[in-house]
Amino acid sequence: MTTGDDFISLAGLLAAGKNPTPVALRTAINRAYYGAMHLTRQFLSSLAIPYEDRHNLHFFLCNSGNLDAEQAGKLLEDLLDRRKRADYKLERVDVESARFAQLSVEIAHEFRSHLERCRTEPTRSTVKSGIEAYRQRIGPRGST
């Protein structure tokens, strides 16, 4: 089964390739985001937190009340912004640099480190409670 880590690994290979094409660099940025997004979905599922299939999962982490989860959420949001630039703004040639793609991969690794710290108790329970409280505050629009 393919995992979010697999996407992040592929992003690293694409970003570090010898003479990568602009398309390969844009794809590395895309895969770095999707790897982090899939790790977030897996984490939320492990907490039995329902979510919609939208690109707003960073809100759950950012509003959890836990510093590591909040940092992970901010990094996920940054990766989302980078992915949008790479996928939708072809005139943005700055995203076609190896450094920009490599930085996206580094951000994905940092994201993963913060999220991993949220997987163990007592942090796990704190994050779950914080996200549940956030979902209560935002009401039905945060439900599936």
MDTraj code that builds the backbone (N, CA, C; nanometers):
import mdtraj as md
import numpy as np

residues = "MET THR THR GLY ASP ASP PHE ILE SER LEU ALA GLY LEU LEU ALA ALA GLY LYS ASN PRO THR PRO VAL ALA LEU ARG THR ALA ILE ASN ARG ALA TYR TYR GLY ALA MET HIS LEU THR ARG GLN PHE LEU SER SER LEU ALA ILE PRO TYR GLU ASP ARG HIS ASN LEU HIS PHE PHE LEU CYS ASN SER GLY ASN LEU ASP ALA GLU GLN ALA GLY LYS LEU LEU GLU ASP LEU LEU ASP ARG ARG LYS ARG ALA ASP TYR LYS LEU GLU ARG VAL ASP VAL GLU SER ALA ARG PHE ALA GLN LEU SER VAL GLU ILE ALA HIS GLU PHE ARG SER HIS LEU GLU ARG CYS ARG THR GLU PRO THR ARG SER THR VAL LYS SER GLY ILE GLU ALA TYR ARG GLN ARG ILE GLY PRO ARG GLY SER THR".split()
xyz = np.array([
    [0.0839, -0.1173, 0.0000],
    [0.0000, 0.0000, 0.0000],
    [0.0893, 0.1249, 0.0000],
    [0.0542, 0.2204, -0.0800],
    [0.1274, 0.3465, -0.0883],
    [0.0958, 0.4318, 0.0340],
    [0.1967, 0.4996, 0.0853],
    [0.1792, 0.5846, 0.2041],
    [0.2227, 0.7276, 0.1733],
    [0.1908, 0.8177, 0.2646],
    [0.2371, 0.9548, 0.2533],
    [0.3888, 0.9626, 0.2516],
    [0.4528, 0.8766, 0.3283],
    [0.5993, 0.8732, 0.3290],
    [0.6548, 0.8386, 0.1913],
    [0.5840, 0.7524, 0.1177],
    [0.6283, 0.7169, -0.0171],
    [0.6288, 0.8386, -0.1088],
    [0.5264, 0.9223, -0.0960],
    [0.5210, 1.0438, -0.1775],
    [0.6339, 1.1404, -0.1414],
    [0.6622, 1.1526, -0.0122],
    [0.7702, 1.2414, 0.0311],
    [0.9044, 1.1888, -0.0188],
    [0.9227, 1.0582, -0.0151],
    [1.0463, 0.9985, -0.0689],
    [1.0612, 1.0260, -0.2175],
    [0.9534, 1.0096, -0.2921],
    [0.9570, 1.0386, -0.4354],
    [0.9882, 1.1857, -0.4594],
    [0.9289, 1.2729, -0.3814],
    [0.9572, 1.4158, -0.3941],
    [1.1060, 1.4434, -0.3756],
    [1.1663, 1.3769, -0.2782],
    [1.3101, 1.3936, -0.2540],
    [1.3931, 1.3475, -0.3725],
    [1.3561, 1.2347, -0.4306],
    [1.4290, 1.1837, -0.5476],
    [1.4167, 1.2795, -0.6660],
    [1.2975, 1.3295, -0.6888],
    [1.2762, 1.4214, -0.8009],
    [1.3524, 1.5526, -0.7809],
    [1.3497, 1.6050, -0.6592],
    [1.4157, 1.7325, -0.6305],
    [1.5673, 1.7202, -0.6362],
    [1.6200, 1.6032, -0.6046],
    [1.7651, 1.5834, -0.6004],
    [1.8203, 1.5246, -0.7299],
    [1.7337, 1.5043, -0.8279],
    [1.7786, 1.4438, -0.9531],
    [1.8831, 1.5280, -1.0243],
    [1.9590, 1.4611, -1.1096],
    [2.0615, 1.5310, -1.1869],
    [1.9921, 1.6044, -1.3015],
    [2.0103, 1.7347, -1.3066],
    [1.9481, 1.8197, -1.4084],
    [1.7974, 1.7965, -1.4207],
    [1.7237, 1.8142, -1.3110],
    [1.5797, 1.7900, -1.3165],
    [1.5096, 1.8925, -1.4068],
    [1.4076, 1.8471, -1.4765],
    [1.3302, 1.9363, -1.5619],
    [1.2376, 2.0219, -1.4752],
    [1.1892, 2.1323, -1.5297],
    [1.0919, 2.2123, -1.4548],
    [0.9695, 2.1310, -1.4124],
    [0.9249, 2.0401, -1.4973],
    [0.8096, 1.9561, -1.4630],
    [0.8438, 1.8636, -1.3458],
    [0.9630, 1.8081, -1.3446],
    [1.0042, 1.7208, -1.2339],
    [1.0091, 1.7999, -1.1033],
    [1.0576, 1.9231, -1.1088],
    [1.0650, 2.0057, -0.9882],
    [0.9256, 2.0425, -0.9388],
    [0.8375, 2.0783, -1.0312],
    [0.6997, 2.1084, -0.9915],
    [0.6323, 1.9838, -0.9333],
    [0.6612, 1.8688, -0.9898],
    [0.6048, 1.7435, -0.9397],
    [0.6593, 1.7115, -0.8009],
    [0.7860, 1.7410, -0.7756],
    [0.8438, 1.7188, -0.6424],
    [0.7694, 1.8017, -0.5382],
    [0.7400, 1.9264, -0.5714],
    [0.6671, 2.0155, -0.4802],
    [0.5276, 1.9583, -0.4537],
    [0.4627, 1.9143, -0.5584],
    [0.3301, 1.8551, -0.5499],
    [0.3320, 1.7311, -0.4607],
    [0.4263, 1.6417, -0.4843],
    [0.4336, 1.5167, -0.4076],
    [0.4677, 1.5431, -0.2611],
    [0.5507, 1.6439, -0.2341],
    [0.5829, 1.6767, -0.0946],
    [0.4557, 1.7147, -0.0196],
    [0.3726, 1.7978, -0.0832],
    [0.2463, 1.8360, -0.0193],
    [0.1552, 1.7140, -0.0010],
    [0.1352, 1.6382, -0.1083],
    [0.0416, 1.5266, -0.0979],
    [0.0893, 1.4206, 0.0011],
    [0.2185, 1.4031, 0.0145],
    [0.2688, 1.3121, 0.1171],
    [0.2280, 1.3586, 0.2560],
    [0.2491, 1.4877, 0.2831],
    [0.2116, 1.5432, 0.4132],
    [0.0600, 1.5380, 0.4344],
    [-0.0148, 1.5659, 0.3305],
    [-0.1608, 1.5630, 0.3404],
    [-0.2103, 1.4213, 0.3732],
    [-0.1521, 1.3214, 0.3080],
    [-0.1939, 1.1835, 0.3368],
    [-0.1534, 1.1411, 0.4780],
    [-0.0387, 1.1871, 0.5259],
    [-0.0008, 1.1576, 0.6645],
    [-0.0999, 1.2216, 0.7615],
    [-0.1468, 1.3407, 0.7283],
    [-0.2457, 1.4090, 0.8124],
    [-0.3763, 1.3315, 0.8135],
    [-0.4214, 1.2879, 0.6971],
    [-0.5450, 1.2098, 0.6898],
    [-0.5341, 1.0824, 0.7722],
    [-0.4204, 1.0156, 0.7616],
    [-0.3993, 0.8927, 0.8391],
    [-0.4035, 0.9232, 0.9895],
    [-0.3387, 1.0327, 1.0283],
    [-0.3363, 1.0708, 1.1692],
    [-0.4770, 1.1016, 1.2192],
    [-0.5526, 1.1822, 1.1447],
    [-0.6891, 1.2162, 1.1858],
    [-0.7758, 1.0904, 1.1941],
    [-0.7590, 1.0000, 1.1001],
    [-0.8344, 0.8736, 1.1035],
    [-0.7993, 0.7926, 1.2271],
    [-0.6706, 0.7918, 1.2633],
    [-0.6293, 0.7164, 1.3825],
    [-0.6896, 0.7743, 1.5099],
    [-0.7256, 0.9038, 1.5052],
    [-0.7899, 0.9694, 1.6197],
    [-0.9421, 0.9606, 1.6116],
    [-0.9941, 0.8989, 1.5055],
    [-1.1383, 0.8909, 1.4791],
    [-1.1981, 1.0306, 1.4623],
    [-1.1219, 1.1199, 1.3995],
    [-1.1685, 1.2556, 1.3693],
    [-1.2203, 1.2559, 1.2254],
    [-1.3493, 1.2818, 1.2053],
    [-1.3999, 1.2883, 1.0679],
    [-1.3503, 1.4146, 0.9978],
    [-1.3317, 1.4052, 0.8690],
    [-1.2864, 1.5200, 0.7900],
    [-1.3430, 1.5077, 0.6495],
    [-1.3508, 1.6203, 0.5823],
    [-1.3953, 1.6213, 0.4436],
    [-1.2738, 1.6016, 0.3538],
    [-1.2984, 1.5565, 0.2328],
    [-1.1900, 1.5410, 0.1360],
    [-1.1631, 1.6743, 0.0678],
    [-1.1128, 1.7671, 0.1455],
    [-1.0766, 1.9000, 0.0964],
    [-0.9362, 1.9308, 0.1443],
    [-0.8818, 2.0361, 0.0880],
    [-0.7451, 2.0752, 0.1256],
    [-0.7478, 2.1771, 0.2398],
    [-0.8132, 2.1397, 0.3484],
    [-0.8211, 2.2283, 0.4642],
    [-0.7819, 2.1580, 0.5940],
    [-0.7141, 2.0462, 0.5828],
    [-0.6814, 1.9678, 0.7019],
    [-0.5872, 2.0412, 0.7961],
    [-0.5122, 2.1368, 0.7433],
    [-0.4206, 2.2126, 0.8294],
    [-0.4967, 2.2878, 0.9385],
    [-0.6235, 2.3245, 0.9130],
    [-0.7018, 2.3956, 1.0142],
    [-0.7188, 2.3109, 1.1398],
    [-0.7393, 2.1799, 1.1229],
    [-0.7547, 2.0924, 1.2401],
    [-0.6293, 2.0963, 1.3262],
    [-0.5138, 2.0839, 1.2611],
    [-0.3880, 2.0830, 1.3361],
    [-0.3596, 2.2194, 1.3977],
    [-0.3807, 2.3260, 1.3203],
    [-0.3518, 2.4619, 1.3683],
    [-0.4386, 2.5023, 1.4870],
    [-0.5547, 2.4411, 1.4999],
    [-0.6484, 2.4766, 1.6066],
    [-0.6601, 2.3690, 1.7135],
    [-0.5572, 2.2855, 1.7254],
    [-0.5601, 2.1740, 1.8207],
    [-0.5200, 2.2148, 1.9616],
    [-0.4528, 2.3275, 1.9753],
    [-0.4062, 2.3694, 2.1066],
    [-0.2741, 2.3062, 2.1481],
    [-0.2130, 2.2293, 2.0588],
    [-0.0840, 2.1655, 2.0871],
    [0.0215, 2.2257, 1.9957],
    [0.1350, 2.2626, 2.0518],
    [0.2385, 2.3321, 1.9749],
    [0.2902, 2.2499, 1.8572],
    [0.3193, 2.1220, 1.8783],
    [0.3690, 2.0393, 1.7671],
    [0.2641, 2.0258, 1.6573],
    [0.1394, 2.0026, 1.6955],
    [0.0330, 1.9908, 1.5951],
    [0.0136, 2.1234, 1.5220],
    [0.0203, 2.2329, 1.5960],
    [0.0061, 2.3644, 1.5326],
    [0.1200, 2.3910, 1.4346],
    [0.2414, 2.3554, 1.4732],
    [0.3550, 2.3710, 1.3815],
    [0.3365, 2.2847, 1.2578],
    [0.2913, 2.1611, 1.2773],
    [0.2655, 2.0725, 1.1639],
    [0.1596, 2.1343, 1.0731],
    [0.0565, 2.1920, 1.1309],
    [-0.0492, 2.2553, 1.0530],
    [0.0020, 2.3728, 0.9709],
    [0.0878, 2.4543, 1.0305],
    [0.1452, 2.5681, 0.9578],
    [0.2335, 2.5204, 0.8433],
    [0.3088, 2.4159, 0.8675],
    [0.3942, 2.3613, 0.7614],
    [0.3105, 2.2988, 0.6501],
    [0.2015, 2.2310, 0.6865],
    [0.1123, 2.1744, 0.5864],
    [0.0501, 2.2862, 0.5023],
    [0.0123, 2.3945, 0.5670],
    [-0.0435, 2.5085, 0.4936],
    [0.0600, 2.5682, 0.3985],
    [0.1841, 2.5772, 0.4431],
    [0.2921, 2.6265, 0.3572],
    [0.3111, 2.5343, 0.2371],
    [0.3097, 2.4038, 0.2614],
    [0.3230, 2.3078, 0.1510],
    [0.2059, 2.3198, 0.0534],
    [0.0869, 2.3443, 0.1044],
    [-0.0298, 2.3629, 0.0182],
    [-0.0109, 2.4858, -0.0708],
    [0.0359, 2.5944, -0.0131],
    [0.0607, 2.7160, -0.0905],
    [0.1658, 2.6908, -0.1991],
    [0.2715, 2.6211, -0.1649],
    [0.3758, 2.5880, -0.2616],
    [0.3198, 2.4992, -0.3733],
    [0.2357, 2.4018, -0.3352],
    [0.1763, 2.3134, -0.4349],
    [0.0873, 2.3909, -0.5306],
    [0.0080, 2.4827, -0.4797],
    [-0.0788, 2.5630, -0.5661],
    [0.0038, 2.6452, -0.6647],
    [0.1137, 2.7035, -0.6163],
    [0.2004, 2.7797, -0.7071],
    [0.2593, 2.6890, -0.8144],
    [0.3022, 2.5702, -0.7752],
    [0.3641, 2.4776, -0.8708],
    [0.2628, 2.4216, -0.9707],
    [0.1417, 2.3946, -0.9243],
    [0.0425, 2.3305, -1.0101],
    [-0.0389, 2.4274, -1.0952],
    [-0.0676, 2.5453, -1.0419],
    [-0.1617, 2.6345, -1.1093],
    [-0.1010, 2.7612, -1.1674],
    [0.0174, 2.7962, -1.1252],
    [0.0760, 2.9231, -1.1700],
    [0.2016, 2.8954, -1.2517],
    [0.1786, 2.8541, -1.3737],
    [0.2909, 2.8161, -1.4594],
    [0.3829, 2.9341, -1.4903],
    [0.3305, 3.0549, -1.4772],
    [0.4152, 3.1727, -1.4986],
    [0.5142, 3.1953, -1.3838],
    [0.4944, 3.1277, -1.2722],
    [0.5843, 3.1404, -1.1562],
    [0.7049, 3.0491, -1.1764],
    [0.8046, 3.0967, -1.2445],
    [0.9221, 3.0143, -1.2725],
    [1.0121, 2.9971, -1.1497],
    [0.9885, 3.0763, -1.0438],
    [1.0676, 3.0598, -0.9218],
    [1.0501, 2.9208, -0.8621],
    [0.9355, 2.8573, -0.8864],
    [0.9131, 2.7234, -0.8327],
    [0.9889, 2.6168, -0.9112],
    [1.0478, 2.6564, -1.0222],
    [1.1210, 2.5610, -1.1053],
    [1.2691, 2.5529, -1.0697],
    [1.3049, 2.6042, -0.9526],
    [1.4441, 2.5923, -0.9080],
    [1.4577, 2.4680, -0.8203],
    [1.5725, 2.4049, -0.8300],
    [1.5983, 2.2865, -0.7478],
    [1.5901, 2.3222, -0.5997],
    [1.6365, 2.4404, -0.5640],
    [1.6352, 2.4807, -0.4229],
    [1.4925, 2.4912, -0.3696],
    [1.4015, 2.5479, -0.4495],
    [1.2621, 2.5614, -0.4069],
    [1.2010, 2.4228, -0.3845],
    [1.2265, 2.3310, -0.4758],
    [1.1735, 2.1949, -0.4625],
    [1.2360, 2.1238, -0.3424],
    [1.3665, 2.1376, -0.3248],
    [1.4348, 2.0739, -0.2120],
    [1.3831, 2.1283, -0.0792],
    [1.3572, 2.2591, -0.0755],
    [1.3032, 2.3181, 0.0465],
    [1.1638, 2.2626, 0.0762],
    [1.0844, 2.2388, -0.0266],
    [0.9523, 2.1780, -0.0064],
    [0.9663, 2.0394, 0.0565],
    [1.0636, 1.9629, 0.0112],
    [1.0875, 1.8301, 0.0678],
    [1.1334, 1.8429, 0.2139],
    [1.2201, 1.9383, 0.2417],
    [1.2658, 1.9610, 0.3796],
    [1.1486, 1.9994, 0.4701],
    [1.0596, 2.0825, 0.4196],
    [0.9407, 2.1213, 0.4961],
    [0.8548, 1.9986, 0.5246],
    [0.8399, 1.9116, 0.4261],
    [0.7613, 1.7891, 0.4462],
    [0.8238, 1.7009, 0.5543],
    [0.9566, 1.6930, 0.5568],
    [1.0241, 1.6142, 0.6616],
    [1.0042, 1.6780, 0.7993],
    [1.0134, 1.8100, 0.8052],
    [0.9909, 1.8790, 0.9329],
    [0.8466, 1.8596, 0.9786],
    [0.7542, 1.8696, 0.8842],
    [0.6129, 1.8442, 0.9132],
    [0.5970, 1.7056, 0.9775],
    [0.6564, 1.6058, 0.9132],
    [0.6445, 1.4675, 0.9611],
    [0.6994, 1.4542, 1.1026],
    [0.8086, 1.5214, 1.1336],
    [0.8658, 1.5152, 1.2684],
    [0.7694, 1.5704, 1.3727],
    [0.7083, 1.6839, 1.3419],
    [0.6105, 1.7416, 1.4358],
    [0.4908, 1.6492, 1.4518],
    [0.4417, 1.5946, 1.3423],
    [0.3252, 1.5068, 1.3495],
    [0.3575, 1.3792, 1.4279],
    [0.4775, 1.3264, 1.4093],
    [0.5172, 1.2054, 1.4832],
    [0.5125, 1.2280, 1.6335],
    [0.5515, 1.3465, 1.6784],
    [0.5490, 1.3758, 1.8223],
    [0.4057, 1.3803, 1.8759],
    [0.3089, 1.3950, 1.7875],
    [0.1677, 1.3980, 1.8283],
    [0.1075, 1.2591, 1.8405],
    [0.1799, 1.1585, 1.8009],
    [0.1252, 1.0224, 1.7976],
    [0.1342, 0.9496, 1.9315],
    [0.2151, 1.0004, 2.0243],
    [0.2336, 0.9310, 2.1523],
    [0.1586, 1.0023, 2.2641],
    [0.1185, 0.9245, 2.3609],
    [0.0485, 0.9792, 2.4773],
    [0.1469, 1.0506, 2.5692],
    [0.1055, 1.1533, 2.6364],
    [-0.0306, 1.2071, 2.6465],
    [-0.0652, 1.3078, 2.5347],
    [0.0325, 1.3390, 2.4507],
    [0.0096, 1.4381, 2.3453],
    [-0.1047, 1.3977, 2.2542],
    [-0.1091, 1.2711, 2.2185],
    [-0.2137, 1.2223, 2.1285],
    [-0.3534, 1.2581, 2.1792],
    [-0.3806, 1.2307, 2.3057],
    [-0.5120, 1.2606, 2.3640],
    [-0.5386, 1.4108, 2.3691],
    [-0.4352, 1.4875, 2.3987],
    [-0.4497, 1.6331, 2.4031],
    [-0.4856, 1.6881, 2.2657],
    [-0.4171, 1.6388, 2.1625],
    [-0.4452, 1.6833, 2.0253],
    [-0.5868, 1.6438, 1.9854],
    [-0.6252, 1.5215, 2.0157],
    [-0.7610, 1.4749, 1.9826],
    [-0.8654, 1.5635, 2.0496],
    [-0.8487, 1.5911, 2.1775],
    [-0.9448, 1.6760, 2.2497],
    [-0.9487, 1.8168, 2.1911],
    [-0.8321, 1.8695, 2.1577],
    [-0.8263, 2.0036, 2.1002],
    [-0.8960, 2.0116, 1.9652],
    [-0.8759, 1.9114, 1.8823],
    [-0.9403, 1.9096, 1.7507],
    [-1.0913, 1.8907, 1.7659],
    [-1.1325, 1.8054, 1.8587],
    [-1.2764, 1.7869, 1.8814],
    [-1.3405, 1.9174, 1.9292],
    [-1.2727, 1.9913, 2.0154],
    [-1.3246, 2.1202, 2.0623],
    [-1.3332, 2.2197, 1.9462],
    [-1.2332, 2.2194, 1.8609],
    [-1.2345, 2.3060, 1.7427],
    [-1.3531, 2.2699, 1.6530],
    [-1.3760, 2.1425, 1.6293],
    [-1.4886, 2.0998, 1.5448],
    [-1.6218, 2.1422, 1.6053],
    [-1.6314, 2.1391, 1.7376],
    [-1.7535, 2.1856, 1.8045],
    [-1.7737, 2.3354, 1.7796],
    [-1.6654, 2.4112, 1.7870],
    [-1.6738, 2.5566, 1.7670],
    [-1.7160, 2.5932, 1.6249],
    [-1.6668, 2.5188, 1.5261],
    [-1.6961, 2.5570, 1.3870],
    [-1.8277, 2.4988, 1.3382],
    [-1.8824, 2.4033, 1.4094],
    [-2.0130, 2.3508, 1.3734],
    [-2.0137, 2.2564, 1.2558],
    [-2.1276, 2.2430, 1.1910],
    [-2.1478, 2.1411, 1.0866],
    [-2.0536, 2.1520, 0.9672],
    [-2.0030, 2.2699, 0.9372],
    [-1.9164, 2.2812, 0.8195],
    [-1.7856, 2.2023, 0.8363],
    [-1.7523, 2.1649, 0.9597],
    [-1.6329, 2.0850, 0.9837],
    [-1.6604, 1.9358, 0.9854],
    [-1.7850, 1.8987, 0.9577],
    [-1.8219, 1.7561, 0.9597],
    [-1.8154, 1.6984, 0.8207],
    [-1.8189, 1.5664, 0.8151],
    [-1.8191, 1.4989, 0.6845],
    [-1.9566, 1.5003, 0.6238],
])
top = md.Topology()
chain = top.add_chain()
for i, resn in enumerate(residues, 1):
    res = top.add_residue(resn, chain, resSeq=i)
    for name in ("N", "CA", "C"):
        top.add_atom(name, md.element.get_by_symbol(name[0]), res)
traj = md.Trajectory(xyz[None], top)
